[in-house]
Amino acid sequence: MAPSTTVPNGTLPSGSVTGRLASVYSEVQKTRVDHALPLPSVLKHPFTILHGPPSSAAGNPDEIAKLFPHLFGQPSAALARSDAAQTQKKLKIGVVLSGGQAPGGHNVISGIFDYLQERAPGSTLYGFKGGPAGIMKCKYVELTSEYIYPYRNQGGFDMICSGRDKIETPEQFKQAEETAKKLDLDGLVVIGGDDSNTNACLLAENFRSKNLKTSVIGCPKTIDGDLKCKEVPTSFGFDTACKIYSEMIGNVMIDARSTGKYYHFVRLMGRAASHITLECALQTHPNITIIGEEVAAKKLTLKNVTDYIVDVVCKRAEINYNYGVILIPEGLIDFIPEVQHLIAELNEILAHDTVDEGGLWKKKLTDQSLKLFDFLPQAIQEQLMLERDPHGNVQVAKIETEKMLIQMVETELEKRKQEGKYKGEFKGQSHFFGYEGRCGLPTNFDATYCYALGYGAGALLHSGKTGLISSVGNLCAPVKEWTVGGTALTSMMDVERRHGKFKPVIKKAMVELEGAPFKKFASLRDEWALKNCYISPGPIQFSGPGSEVINHTLLLELEAQA
Amino acid sequence: MAPSTTVPNGTLPSGSVTGRLASVYSEVQKTRVDHALPLPSVLKHPFTILHGPPSSAAGNPDEIAKLFPHLFGQPSAALARSDAAQTQKKLKIGVVLSGGQAPGGHNVISGIFDYLQERAPGSTLYGFKGGPAGIMKCKYVELTSEYIYPYRNQGGFDMICSGRDKIETPEQFKQAEETAKKLDLDGLVVIGGDDSNTNACLLAENFRSKNLKTSVIGCPKTIDGDLKCKEVPTSFGFDTACKIYSEMIGNVMIDARSTGKYYHFVRLMGRAASHITLECALQTHPNITIIGEEVAAKKLTLKNVTDYIVDVVCKRAEINYNYGVILIPEGLIDFIPEVQHLIAELNEILAHDTVDEGGLWKKKLTDQSLKLFDFLPQAIQEQLMLERDPHGNVQVAKIETEKMLIQMVETELEKRKQEGKYKGEFKGQSHFFGYEGRCGLPTNFDATYCYALGYGAGALLHSGKTGLISSVGNLCAPVKEWTVGGTALTSMMDVERRHGKFKPVIKKAMVELEGAPFKKFASLRDEWALKNCYISPGPIQFSGPGSEVINHTLLLELEAQA
């Protein structure tokens, strides 16, 4: 592999080599680089596209139809084997990574690249650098075999890096058009979450409306697992991230059982939906798991959640277990209505009033909010009063929910102890598992799934498709039987009213309380609470036993569908 | 495997099954349970013991000789192949786990058990429960093949659990004697760190002085890696723990490079010595690594450490790198003399004076301590003033060093920005990797090493040896060539004067600034600081590539010795 002087996230004096190419790889990284990936059979042969019936929208189809006049109603596309020779037309394709990292992103790019190499030789693949801003600023690198090689099956997004910008204003759409024209792009693959795929669809509509030849295909990325639908069974990265977190949780469980004196409160990434927390629970069987969607559905208060934990702690103490493991989703407090009210009131008060030392300002809170505020531990009260984002809002994301819960549980247990209702000992230990899960080496599942998503995206672009999200299905079957195709992005959309206007959105897929994964969890959690049914999944294996296990969420959802 | 109603850390109503036996094992756990371990050749055949020359002590041999009249000067013992038939005498052996968990403890026990089964059939192995307290209270379980089976090659100490009690007072020694007599023990294996092995030697001396037949053999356990000497090249658990932390650090590095906007401050376990931090640095190549022993040797202040970090951050900003990864040992502030002074002064002031809101109490601090106190971020000042242990002392362990450093670096960077010396952006993210490393599934190295340590301990007891620590050497060679024997615990000891009396101690092995691991690190760190030479070791593999790699510290130390 030839050194390159084009370097993600920084520049060194010319001639020096950095990024992946300067790195010495670990044994495991080296093996993974050369790991050959299986392809679904349908991608190994010439194919034709079969179309489904016209599609609708996830909600408000009339509004979606108005927002996407050129794209609305597109049928889904399924690849099927064909003996007809395919066009050998050379393509110019761009690819962009959008939003937070998820293991497997590099493989989507490798998949697109290999498709082009094998099915449309002489094609060009451009990687836009630093996310959608790279499209707008026409900042790109031409991806070659040598450039891509060291990133194959590796974690991270550092091949071309990502960014959180959106292409939103007419000016920005214009910039994107200019880039598409300048590079003579036949197609663009947008690898991202719900927002980025919505954006991809707007871009596809815009290009189509301007009679640009550039097609746009999305790819479902997010470790949070909240971008999915029947035809897109999972978002990539979820499998790897959950397995990394579960490895750590399993270790902490064995530690808890060995020491016998700590309650470990583990906060897990996932602000909007609790899929990660649910999946990790199914993998490891913790004593207590809080699922945000259930808290919201049952309109639980913070006191309810605390009491639920305290009840279990007390029952466990009666059978001499003064330890345990508790999983909490990062977004927990966003799910609690009373916390939302309190924060809204605080934002209002802090914006307009002075906060006096004596606490007179508190009189401006409603009774319910005041009660909640006083219930909160002092450290959290201070955090709510002091930490502000640039808009003056309370930074909910900065609240360490796991520490807050430990303090609230301590206080409640102390109360019960004084009432003679609790005789145990309680020591809380807090953990946050987040960044370590976003950039791990992708599991065999994510590596293969992403490669198929990318290869399939290449096939869709080659067939002139636009406004679809790459869809690989039948994932419980052997890889050769996986289905490959595309689903109309508009079919996943609904509208939200913002500033008096309808905005299209792909609705986040939340944990369904009637879905198979939650129901399985709910049927077992009481047993997990009192017995210690801990499972330690151990480190992700790339070969041998355990290396082909897929996550429970996907398996249960697919089984329920079958 | 038959269910058992004897359960670690808790009791359930009779008839119910819990602990490992109630657990569903993960694929990886299942495979590991049945993983066959290789034995050094010398343990596969009848053996004889070869003795070295009389030993001395690590320091103050005269005092050690007085403290251990029956044991001082014992030669080391090396197993050698012999064709002479060995005694088939049945043995009664006890085993205890002492102190914090380390991956591999269960395998030491399996090794002892298998030795007895194979070489002294009809023997009995008792597991004392909950650490040394189990010996004193004669709380034990008879370890059978069925009992041990589910714990083979598994992490944790939950087979018999551990504890931090010490056998110290004459009364406690008496209790230990009574247990030894009651169970008619031929031998006892103490699996622990430096303190526990010192304790094991005191117990051996005591049993010998009372003419009890019970021999005592130690085993070197600690993830911290600070119990070692020439004949005991490493303590078990260090390899696994460092690989687990390095997996996480490697992931965070790729995240840092992909996002390009965070400095990750990673605090790693290891209060007394910085071996873990050094090893993780050698495995992953972070931009900045703080080694406590170097800070102490160079008498650095907190300001020096902060400036070192800030200098690197500024230089990186000049080449457009506004991200990086920084490793910090848990015990950092214990290594900084000025912090120790400040804490001593605070303890004194808080014990005798009232702390006034106005801050007049600060006048009681020495100039140097006052300056340091004012330099500390407010949150840390508050922590120092508020958090007290039961003896009224500041709880240094609770100070989140990584967060403290982030705040100090922020403040200093802000200053430099105003002086026009820094133009970058700085965002710190803090991590603590601790509990998740103590109970992971042991690596192939730790699993095999521990099994040999245990098997060897069985052989030493079978030969009537006492006061030795099980020693397995030649670890860079194939397992069959590993050496097995025992080293006089007194030879590792020095004395410390406490309350006017000499106390024997096995000195913690600190990071040697002249040792090969530190020197290698020191020769590379400037390059790592500015270039991004990150390595992502990936998850521990149990088969295939990467599964037989041993840690850098051990490899470099053994190579330097050779």
Contacts between the chains, C-beta under 8 A, distances in Angstrom:
chain1	res1	chain2	res2	distance
A	8	B	257	6.9
A	8	B	258	7.8
A	8	B	260	7.6
A	9	B	257	5.9
A	9	B	258	7.7
A	9	B	260	3.7
A	9	B	320	7.6
A	9	B	321	7.0
A	9	B	323	6.9
A	10	B	260	7.4
A	10	B	319	6.0
A	10	B	320	4.4
A	10	B	321	4.3
A	10	B	532	7.7
A	11	B	319	6.5
A	11	B	320	5.5
A	12	B	319	5.8
A	12	B	531	7.0
A	13	B	319	7.8
A	16	B	531	7.3
A	18	B	531	5.6
A	18	B	532	5.9
A	19	B	257	7.6
A	19	B	532	7.2
A	22	B	531	6.0
A	22	B	532	7.2
A	22	B	533	6.1
A	23	B	285	8.0
A	23	B	532	7.7
A	23	B	533	5.9
A	23	B	534	6.0
A	23	B	535	6.2
A	24	B	285	8.0
A	24	B	533	7.1
A	24	B	535	5.9
A	25	B	535	6.9
A	26	B	250	7.4
A	26	B	283	7.8
A	26	B	535	5.2
A	26	B	536	6.1
A	26	B	537	4.4
A	26	B	538	5.9
A	26	B	546	6.9
A	27	B	537	8.0
A	27	B	545	5.2
A	27	B	546	3.6
A	27	B	549	5.6
A	28	B	537	6.5
A	28	B	538	3.5
A	28	B	539	7.3
A	28	B	541	6.1
A	28	B	545	6.7
A	28	B	546	4.2
A	29	B	535	7.5
A	29	B	536	5.8
A	29	B	537	7.9
A	29	B	538	6.1
A	30	B	545	7.2
A	31	B	544	7.1
A	31	B	545	4.1
A	31	B	546	6.7
A	32	B	538	7.3
A	101	B	254	7.9
A	101	B	255	6.1
A	101	B	258	5.0
A	101	B	259	7.1
A	130	B	260	7.9
A	154	B	254	7.6
A	154	B	536	7.6
A	155	B	251	6.6
A	155	B	254	5.1
A	155	B	536	6.9
A	156	B	254	3.6
A	156	B	255	6.8
A	156	B	257	6.5
A	156	B	258	4.5
A	157	B	258	4.1
A	158	B	254	6.5
A	158	B	257	4.6
A	158	B	258	4.6
A	161	B	258	6.0
A	161	B	259	7.9
A	161	B	260	6.3
A	162	B	258	6.5
A	162	B	259	7.6
A	244	B	251	7.1
A	244	B	539	7.7
A	247	B	440	7.8
A	247	B	539	7.0
A	248	B	248	7.8
A	248	B	436	4.3
A	250	B	26	7.4
A	251	B	155	6.6
A	251	B	244	7.2
A	251	B	435	7.3
A	251	B	436	4.7
A	251	B	437	7.2
A	251	B	438	7.5
A	251	B	439	4.9
A	251	B	440	4.9
A	252	B	435	5.3
A	252	B	436	5.7
A	252	B	439	7.4
A	253	B	439	8.0
A	254	B	101	7.9
A	254	B	154	7.7
A	254	B	155	5.1
A	254	B	156	3.6
A	254	B	158	6.4
A	254	B	439	3.9
A	255	B	101	6.0
A	255	B	156	6.8
A	255	B	435	5.0
A	255	B	436	7.9
A	255	B	438	5.5
A	255	B	439	4.2
A	257	B	8	7.0
A	257	B	9	5.9
A	257	B	19	7.7
A	257	B	156	6.5
A	257	B	158	4.6
A	258	B	8	7.8
A	258	B	9	7.7
A	258	B	101	5.0
A	258	B	156	4.5
A	258	B	157	4.1
A	258	B	158	4.6
A	258	B	161	6.0
A	258	B	162	6.5
A	258	B	439	6.2
A	259	B	101	7.1
A	259	B	161	7.9
A	259	B	162	7.6
A	260	B	8	7.6
A	260	B	9	3.8
A	260	B	10	7.3
A	260	B	130	7.9
A	260	B	161	6.3
A	264	B	435	7.0
A	283	B	26	7.8
A	285	B	24	8.0
A	319	B	10	6.0
A	319	B	11	6.6
A	319	B	12	5.8
A	319	B	13	7.8
A	320	B	9	7.6
A	320	B	10	4.4
A	320	B	11	5.5
A	321	B	9	7.0
A	321	B	10	4.3
A	323	B	9	6.9
A	429	B	435	6.6
A	431	B	435	7.3
A	431	B	436	7.6
A	435	B	251	7.4
A	435	B	252	5.3
A	435	B	255	5.0
A	435	B	264	7.0
A	435	B	429	6.6
A	435	B	431	7.3
A	436	B	248	4.3
A	436	B	251	4.7
A	436	B	252	5.7
A	436	B	255	7.9
A	436	B	431	7.6
A	437	B	251	7.2
A	438	B	251	7.5
A	438	B	255	5.5
A	439	B	251	4.9
A	439	B	252	7.4
A	439	B	253	8.0
A	439	B	254	3.9
A	439	B	255	4.2
A	439	B	258	6.2
A	440	B	247	7.7
A	440	B	251	4.8
A	440	B	538	7.6
A	440	B	539	7.3
A	441	B	536	6.9
A	441	B	538	4.8
A	441	B	539	7.2
A	531	B	12	7.1
A	531	B	16	7.4
A	531	B	18	5.5
A	531	B	22	6.1
A	532	B	10	7.7
A	532	B	18	5.9
A	532	B	19	7.2
A	532	B	22	7.3
A	532	B	23	7.7
A	533	B	22	6.2
A	533	B	23	5.9
A	533	B	24	7.0
A	534	B	23	6.0
A	535	B	23	6.2
A	535	B	24	5.9
A	535	B	25	6.9
A	535	B	26	5.2
A	535	B	29	7.5
A	536	B	26	6.1
A	536	B	29	5.8
A	536	B	154	7.6
A	536	B	155	6.9
A	536	B	441	6.9
A	537	B	26	4.4
A	537	B	27	8.0
A	537	B	28	6.5
A	537	B	29	7.9
A	538	B	26	5.9
A	538	B	28	3.5
A	538	B	29	6.1
A	538	B	32	7.4
A	538	B	440	7.6
A	538	B	441	4.8
A	539	B	28	7.3
A	539	B	244	7.7
A	539	B	247	7.0
A	539	B	440	7.3
A	539	B	441	7.2
A	539	B	539	3.5
A	539	B	540	4.4
A	539	B	541	7.4
A	540	B	539	4.4
A	541	B	28	6.1
A	541	B	539	7.4
A	541	B	541	6.4
A	541	B	542	6.5
A	541	B	543	7.6
A	542	B	541	6.6
A	542	B	544	6.9
A	543	B	541	7.6
A	543	B	543	6.2
A	543	B	544	4.3
A	544	B	31	7.1
A	544	B	542	6.9
A	544	B	543	4.2
A	544	B	544	6.5
A	545	B	27	5.2
A	545	B	28	6.7
A	545	B	30	7.2
A	545	B	31	4.0
A	546	B	26	6.9
A	546	B	27	3.6
A	546	B	28	4.2
A	546	B	31	6.7
A	549	B	27	5.6
